[in-house]
């Protein structure tokens, strides 16, 4: 087995030199320009009492690649360029870490607009860099009263949107905003991210600060990683350098690295090794190893789900199509591929030996995964595509893409924030038999004159009607009333929103359907019936007495149950760590047991009579069919047909009812606690190059990552593209 694996690895690595290139994915080779802006106002004494902003800045400083450009600013009432904008090298890192020690919480005010204004120096579309700002604050724009200004803070807010943010938007520079604590002006920070195509993140406390910085950094500077499992990771021959980030708990043991030969590397021994750079901070270790030995490495340290290893290698995993900010119902189209020296790897001999998986974790911590690759249906251009159209839960989504080959492993972990600039409110009026639907903009982030909301109402009689919802300045909302115009029954309202922000940024959103059954009923009116069913009157007592033994049967089976209760609390306590895949063998065993039990429940003719009849029919019809087949078949074709047919049917040829039950279309079945690996469709409707693109992965707001079989692509109809006549009625 070891020899086979070694030979496979040699073949794979040798093929990388001869593979054809398919430059179909965006390959932006521009280096990164990262500008870090840190709030030092007095309120930080409470929200960041341990001043964890210092190690957070140090972490980004150490992770920045040598070809990047970076600078650090701090702000209170005044703005200070803490570390000048310059190319990143050893000297710049030393200067930045020394300057970070001066970060404090002495500012009297919060000059957020001024900080972004100062940091916009040399921001331009033709800068030659991919420019990103990471902004951290725990407050809101707060300025001292100015001469002749009734409200200096409001004046700065207006200047921010009229003068400062347009500079970033025109240059294509993104601003990732990080809110520390609930005291921050989250609406303002969300709007800054929206206007510039950035991402909004929130750290509930200072302990989360480091990891929130890391999420923003990963979007600003995408880095190549290898999977890390129980602090173990594999390094292949193509890796020229790796950097291991190991988080250390308070009072935890000292971190050590163990190489494939069993040699230990510590912070002390690293000072004597020119190939190792070890940065030790208050709560993490960052170890960079040049020219590492290939093989299995281990970190002897505290286990943490955010421990990671990033690598420098010619072989990389690219992920395109994931915006920093996503909107409810708006499709997310991912394109994933291996690259060798920048070119897409499309060689089937390599892709057949590589498993591509996608894991999505929702804001509430529940997750689901999917195997994207299938050796029998490989994409011709080497690009695996996956589309998600029903993401709708507000908050952070985590996308983990992994490629595992015979001799290499690669991983990308990216965060995207789902934002809802408009909220939907539904009010039922039972007395008037009317449903009031209102779409309200969040704060002043939406331009009500340019934005538009349309609704498609499907009625019980099968007809549909398109409405353009009107905006009311008094209510500050788009609204419509739903009534039973087409008679009693179920009404389905699909909303389609095209929003324009105050600064001109556009977005599209398709919230979850609003479904109502007419006539409307008051839920409170039927509530008193429930206790009436449970009440026991003296007259009923004799009738219920015989039923009591059945109710008390479960305690008699307690000795058989003790193993079940401990498993449930553990799964609920850590949903993000669940790794549950479909146990097909168990499902088939259960189905077989059920099928065996069914005949025993039947009454009438004995089972052996049915068996004899079945065997007789099989002999008669089978013999006749075989005689006709042999008579018509040409002798020359016999050998070829036997070879083509094969002795064992494929599992995919099982009855469709089993397939429907086992593979109901769930990508992430959040209703079931854990992960679901969903198989690819049996029939590929298009060329292999569109691998995975026909699998509609839906993540609904309240339930799960479920494919809705009744949707039938309604979200993509012409009515939702805003170019259809809103007055057209579609019967």
NORLINTA-V271148 format. One record per residue. PSI is psi as a letter, one per 30 degrees, with the letter a starting at -180 (* if undefined). NEAR is the number of other ideal C-beta (glycine too) atoms within 12 Angstrom. Layout:
PSI_NEAR, PSI_NEAR
This chain:
e_8, e_9, e_9, e_12, e_15, e_16, e_16, e_23, e_26, e_16, e_22, e_33, e_30, e_18, f_28, f_35, f_19, g_17, k_27, l_20, k_23, i_26, i_21, f_26, l_30, k_20, i_20, j_16, g_15, k_20, l_23, k_35, j_38, k_45, k_44, k_45, k_47, k_49, k_49, g_41, l_39, f_21, f_26, f_35, e_20, e_18, f_34, i_36, f_18, g_22, h_26, f_33, e_43, e_35, f_35, e_40, e_41, e_37, e_42, e_49, e_38, e_37, f_39, k_40, l_32, f_21, g_20, l_35, k_32, l_43, l_41, k_46, k_40, l_40, k_40, c_34, e_28, l_21, k_29, k_28, j_24, e_34, j_37, k_23, k_30, l_22, k_24, k_32, a_18, e_16, e_15, e_27, e_32, e_19, e_23, e_39, e_29, e_19, e_26, f_31, f_20, f_22, k_37, a_22, i_30, f_21, k_32, f_18, a_31, j_42, i_39, e_47, e_38, e_33, e_44, e_44, e_26, e_29, f_42, g_35, k_25, g_22, j_34, l_17, f_17, g_12, f_23, g_19, l_31, j_29, k_41, k_44, k_48, j_53, k_50, k_48, l_48, g_41, b_36, l_30, k_37, j_33, k_31, l_20, k_15, l_17, k_8, g_8, k_15, e_10, j_16, e_24, e_28, e_21, e_23, e_33, e_32, e_21, e_25, e_37, f_33, e_18, e_21, e_35, e_41, f_24, e_31, e_40, e_31, e_22, f_28, g_23, k_38, k_36, j_51, k_45, k_46, j_50, k_37, j_40, l_30, f_15, f_25, l_34, i_31, e_32, e_26, e_37, e_42, e_39, e_36, e_48, e_45, e_48, f_40, g_40, g_36, a_39, k_42, k_47, l_44, k_37, j_35, f_20, l_22, f_31, f_23, f_27, e_42, e_38, f_35, e_38, e_41, e_39, e_36, e_44, e_40, e_40, f_41, e_40, i_35, k_32, l_35, k_37, l_38, k_41, k_32, j_34, j_22, h_17, g_29, k_24, l_38, k_32, k_39, l_33, f_24, f_32, k_33, f_21, k_26, l_39, j_37, k_44, j_43, j_39, k_32, k_30, l_20, k_12, g_8, l_18, l_16, k_22, k_36, l_30, k_42, k_26, l_29, f_19, f_15, g_15, k_19, k_22, k_35, l_24, e_25, e_15, f_19, f_26, f_14, g_12, j_23, f_11, g_21, k_31, k_25, j_30, k_30, k_27, a_29, f_24, g_31, l_38, k_40, j_40, k_41, k_33, k_35, k_20, h_18, l_36, k_23, k_28, a_21, k_24, l_36, k_30, j_38, j_27, a_32, k_24, k_22, k_26, f_22, g_30, k_37, l_37, j_39, k_39, l_39, k_26, l_31, f_24, j_38, l_36, j_44, k_38, k_41, l_28, g_28, j_37, l_33, e_37, k_42, l_43, l_36, k_41, f_37, k_34, k_30, j_35, j_26, k_40, k_36, k_44, l_47, k_48, k_37, j_33, h_19, f_20, k_27, k_36, j_47, g_34, j_32, e_24, f_23, e_38, e_39, f_25, g_29, k_39, k_28, k_45, k_33, k_48, k_37, k_44, k_34, l_37, f_29, g_25, f_27, k_37, l_38, l_44, l_35, k_45, j_32, f_41, k_37, j_26, f_20, f_17, i_30, k_32, k_39, e_23, g_30, g_39, k_39, k_48, k_36, k_40, k_33, k_40, f_36, h_40, k_46, f_37, k_35, k_32, a_30, k_35, k_44, k_35, j_44, j_35, k_42, k_33, j_39, j_25, a_36, e_28, g_31, l_38, k_39, l_43, k_35, k_39, j_39, k_40, k_39, k_42, k_40, k_41, k_46, i_38, f_43, k_41, k_28, k_38, k_22, k_27, k_21, k_26, j_19, e_18, e_11, f_16, h_23, k_23, k_32, k_27, k_37, k_30, j_42, k_28, k_37, j_27, b_24, g_21, f_35, k_40, j_26, f_28, e_13, f_20, l_33, k_33, k_43, l_37, k_38, j_35, j_36, k_31, l_26, f_21, g_17, f_15, l_19, l_24, k_29, k_31, k_30, j_27, k_34, k_22, k_26, j_18, e_12, e_9, f_20, h_20, l_27, k_35, l_29, l_33, k_25, k_37, l_25, i_23, f_21, g_22, l_16, l_18, a_19, k_24, k_36, k_30, j_36, k_37, k_43, k_41, k_35, j_32, l_42, k_26, l_36, f_33, g_34, f_23, k_37, l_25, l_37, k_31, k_42, j_44, l_38, l_29, k_32, j_30, k_21, k_32, k_18, k_27, k_22, k_25, l_16, j_14, e_12, f_11, f_12, f_13, e_12, f_13, f_12, e_12, f_10, e_12, e_12, f_11, k_14, j_16, l_12, e_10, f_9, f_14, e_13, e_12, f_12, f_17, e_13, f_10, f_14, e_13, e_12, e_11, e_12, g_11, e_11, e_12, f_11, f_12, g_11, e_13, f_9, f_10, f_14, f_10, f_10, e_13, e_12, f_12, e_16, e_14, e_12, e_15, e_22, f_18, e_14, i_16, f_26, f_26, g_21, k_27, i_21, k_22, l_24, k_25, i_15, e_21, e_13, e_14, e_21, e_19, e_13, e_17, e_21, e_14, e_13, e_16, e_16, e_13, f_12, e_12, e_16, f_11, f_11, k_11, l_8, b_9, k_12, l_12, e_17, f_11, e_12, e_15, e_14, e_14, e_15, e_15, e_14, e_14, e_15, e_15, e_14, e_14, e_14, e_15, e_14, e_14, e_16, e_15, e_13, e_12, e_15, e_15, e_11, f_13, k_17, k_12, e_11, f_8, f_15, e_15, e_12, e_12, e_16, e_11, e_10, e_10, e_13, k_10, f_8, k_7, l_10, l_12, f_17, f_19, g_12, l_19, k_14, f_12, e_12, e_21, e_22, e_14, e_19, e_28, i_28, g_23, g_27, k_35, e_42, j_43, i_35, f_32, f_17, k_23, j_28, a_32, l_37, k_37, j_28, k_34, l_27, l_32, k_23, e_20, k_11, j_21, f_14, a_17, l_16, f_27, f_25, h_27, k_39, f_39, f_31, g_24, j_37, j_33, j_41, k_39, j_45, l_32, e_30, f_18, d_23, l_34, i_42, k_32, k_33, j_29, f_13, f_15, e_23, h_13, g_19, f_26, f_31, g_20, l_23, f_19, f_30, g_30, g_18, g_24, f_14, l_19, j_14, f_25, f_12, k_18, k_18, j_22, *_12
